[in-house]
Amino acid sequence: MSPFDPFVHVIDHPLVQHKLTLMRQKTASTTSFRTLLNELAMLMAYEVTRDMPTQEIQIDTPLETMTGRVIDGKKLALVSILRAGTGILDGFLSVVPGARVGHIGLYRDPTTLQAVEYYFKMPKEMEVRDVVVVDPMLATGHSAIAAITRIKATRPKSIKFVCLLTCPEGVKALREAHPDVHIFTAAIDRQLNSHGYILPGLGDAGDRIFGTQ
């Protein structure tokens, strides 16, 4: 993985890094973790949607008529990889409330670490939509690769993948499987451990969001 890969975007804004550091702490409560994730996702959404197309419309200000630019949020599809992707999804919807939402349910087989699908529901007319896939962690890359492969079958205009954390192994796997997909993350951590968890990471994001083990 090249640090200069134009398809890999590390969002290093100070506010993003500040909130990520607070989330990493094992002493962070479920409530705190969930709140920080929502805030961090909102901040990341601004960068991820930087190139979202706009159109001109005519409006009346209190003083005169002018031409302004607006986005068509309905052309954006946010796809959450269940269950942990929900935490990022909520933050993105706060920024682009008109976006359509899809869900794909995947779990990681504890023995093979491969992704197993159990649910798939997308908005209609995916061929006119730009897709942003959200999942807190890009570790082995198996879940992200499986999700994007399924989504590509709906023939969307474009696909981006957004995660809080990843590692060289995850980035390499996703780039090789889907070289046309841009990856947005807040940090690229050191490595995976033998159980497929990111180091130093922040633990199991789903468990920390929902208070489970």
N, C-alpha and C positions, 0 to 999 in steps of 0.2 A: 504494500500500500504506500503510495506516494503522498507526502504531506501536501503536495501541490496539486493533487487530483482535483480538477475543476468540478467534479461531481460530488465531492465531499465538503460540506460546509460546517465548520465548527463555530457556533455562535458564542463568542467570548465576551459579550457585553458584560460590564461589571455587575449589573443587577442580576443577570442570569447566573453568573458564577457565584455570587453571594448567596442566592436562594438555593442553588444546587449544593453548596457546602453545608448549609443548614440542614438540608434533607439527608445528606449522607450520614449525619451523626446518629449513632444507634440510640441515643437518648431522646430523639425526636418522637413525640407522641403521634398516634394515628391522626388526630385532628390537625396537628401542626404539619405533618407530612402531606396530608391531603390539601390543606390550604396553600402550602408552598408550591405544590405541584400545579395547582390551578393557576396561581400567579405566574409561575415560570412558563407554563404553556402559553399564557396570554402574551408574554414577552417574546417568546419564540415565534408565535404566530405572525407578528409584525415582520420578521425577517423572512419567514417562509412565503408570505404572500406579497413580498416586495414587487414581484413581476406580474402580479395578477392584472389581467387586462381591464381597462376602464373604458367608459363611453361618455361622450359629451351630452349634457342635457341643459336646457334653458330653465333658469329659475328666477324668481323675483326676491331680491333682498329688500329690507325695509327702505332702501334708497333708490334702487334701480334694478333693471333686468341684466342678467349676466349669464355666461356659459360656464358651467362647472363640470367636473368629472366625477363619476360614480362607478362603483364596481357592481357586477351582477353576481351577488353571492349565491344565487340559485344555480349557477353553472359550476359551483365548487362542490365536490363530494368529499366529505371527511369520512374515512373508513377506520373504525376502531377495531384493533385486534383484541378480542375479549380474553381475559377480563380486564387486565391492567390498562389497556388503551383508553378506557373510559375516563381515567383521571386526566389525560391530556385532552381528550375530546371536549370536555366541559370548558376548558380554558379557551380552546379555539372557537367554540360556539359563542363565547362571550364577545369575541372580536368580530366574527362573521356569522351573526345569528341566522342569516338567510340560507346558509349552506345546507345541502342535503346530507343525510347521514346513512352510512352503511355499516354493517357489522360482520365480522368473520370470527367464528369461534375456533380456537386452536388450543390444544394442550400439548405439552412436551412429554413424550414417553420417557419415563425415568431411566429406562435401560438403554435405549438407542439414542436418546436426546432428539429424536426426529419429531416433527410437528404432525399432529393428528387432528384433522378437521371434524367438527361436530355441528357447525352452523355457518350459513352463508346467506346474507340478505343485502342486496344492493338497491339503490334508487333506480328508477326507470331512466331510459335514455342516457345511458352511461357514455355513449359515443360523443356527446356534446359537452362532457364534463371533464374538468381537471380534478384529479384525485390526489388527496393527501392522506397517506396511511400513517396512523399514529400507534405507537407502542413504546412504553418507557425504556425498554432495554433491547439493544441489538447485540446479542451475545454470540451464540453459535451461528445465528443467521437463518436457521432452519424455518422458524415461524414466519419471518419476514419474507423469505424466498417463496414459501408455500402460499402465503397470502397474496403476494404480488402476482404470482403465476395465475392464480384463480381470477384476480381482478383483471389482468390483461385479457382474459377470455371475453370480457364484456366490452373490450375495445374502447377504453376511455381516451381522451385527447392526450393526456399526460399523467404521469404518476410521480409523486415525491414521497419519500419516507422520512418520518420525523421520530426521533427518540431522544430521551434525556442523556443516556449513556451508551457508548459502544466500546469496542476494543479492536485491535488490528485484525484479529481472526474474523470477527463479525463483518467488518467493513470489506475485507477481502472476499469473503464468501458471497456477500450480496452484490458486490461490484462484478464478480465473475458471472453470477447467475443472471443479473439484470443490469448490464452496463449502461443502459439508458436512463436509469432511475437516479435522481439526485437524493443524497442523504444529508439530512440536517440533524445535528446533535449539539449538545452543550459540552460534551467532553469525550475524548477518546482515551479510555483508561489503559492500564498496562497490559493486561492479558486475561485469559480465562483460566479458572482452576479445573481440576479433574472432574468436577461435577457440572461444568458448563456455566459457572457463575463468573461475573466480571469482577476483577480485582483492580483497585480497592473497592470499586462499586458502591452500592448502597443496600445490598441485600436483595430479597425478593420484593419487587415493587408491588405486585399484587397483594401480598400479605401485609405490607406496610400501609397500603391504601385502605384496605378493608378490615384490618385488624385481625387477620387470620394467620394460621401457621400451617 
